[in-house]
Amino acid sequence: MSSRTAPNVVVLMGGPSAEREVSLSSGRECAAALRDEGFSVTELDAGPDLPVRLAELRPDVVFNALHGRWGEDGCVQGILEWMRIPYTHSGILASALAMDKERSKAAYRAAGLPVVASRLACADEVRARHVLPPPYVVKPNNEGSSVGVYIVHEAANAPPQLSPDMPNVVMVEAFAPGRELTTTVMGDRALTVTDILTDGWYDYDAKYSTGGSRHVVPADVPAQIFEACLDYALRAHRALGCRGVSRTDFRWDETRGLDGLILLETNTQPGMTPTSLAPEQAAHCGIGFGELCRWMIEDASCNR
């Protein structure tokens, strides 16, 4: 496709969420790749004037490279639907469901997918007492990239002292031991399985710092676990109503076999940075970064 006939693309990036810096990195990478593919691309840092800027730019397609709240939870998707601008990734409902960890777990359970026990609790209650028997994990119910995650170990005598900027209501879930596995879904195809190796917890720094983690692609796991990850990720994608590309994260306790594999969450807009998992899995399947970005543009639509 030549630049004369290619759609005019706006790459949405940045925004006000806790994942702003990651989104800026994703957006720059995707914009560069789309230009190399022949598209006319404008990079737009999403702010309160977003509808006005979009009306001025009049894009044919929006590539949504936002991460976290406002960009990944249905808010921006609603703006784009209202303005009738085709866009990438999931629509309003799937985005909102996937970002709300408790509601996404309800969708997983309804689809027969394995998750650990969890509950929502007031942050003050969590600071005052153990609301679940240790070990357990405390995290915001609607953030990604391991933002604001607390691990309460089995020997912990006191409850976690959550930071003052944690939301009033948080998710508390039983700690799932084991290996970090993840699978990307592209359209109706689960790509492969990655085993994520770190020296400690797979936190924000491990995800986005160079050398913070090592990715084994494809994961060296038993065929039964590998196939289950592919199956579960595709079923999670469909249960939430996702479109385009998503990535589902797992924990696997290898001492328990298939019973030790549980879903953590589904990312409706996986990172597209140099260290990101989805582009790495696509490359393993013979899909280059530019081809992946082009596919997302060609897949874009309204009514998602």
Buried (B, 14 or more C-beta within 10 A) or exposed (E): EEEEEBBBBBBBBBBBBBBBEBBBBBBBBBBBBBBEBBBBBEBBBBEEEBEEBBEEBEBBBBBBBBBBBBBBBBBBBBBBBEBEBBBBBBBBBBBBBBBBBBBBBBBBEEBEBBBBEBEEBEBEEBBEEBBBEBBBBBBBBBBBBBBBBBBBEEEEEEBBEBEEEBBEBBBBBBBBEBBBBBBBBBEEEBBBBBBBEBEEEBBBEBBBEEEBBEBBBBBEBEEEBBBBBBEBBBBBBBBBBBBBBBBBBBBBBEEEEEEBBBBBBBBBBBBBBEBBBBBBBBBBBEBEBBBBBBBBBEBBEBEB
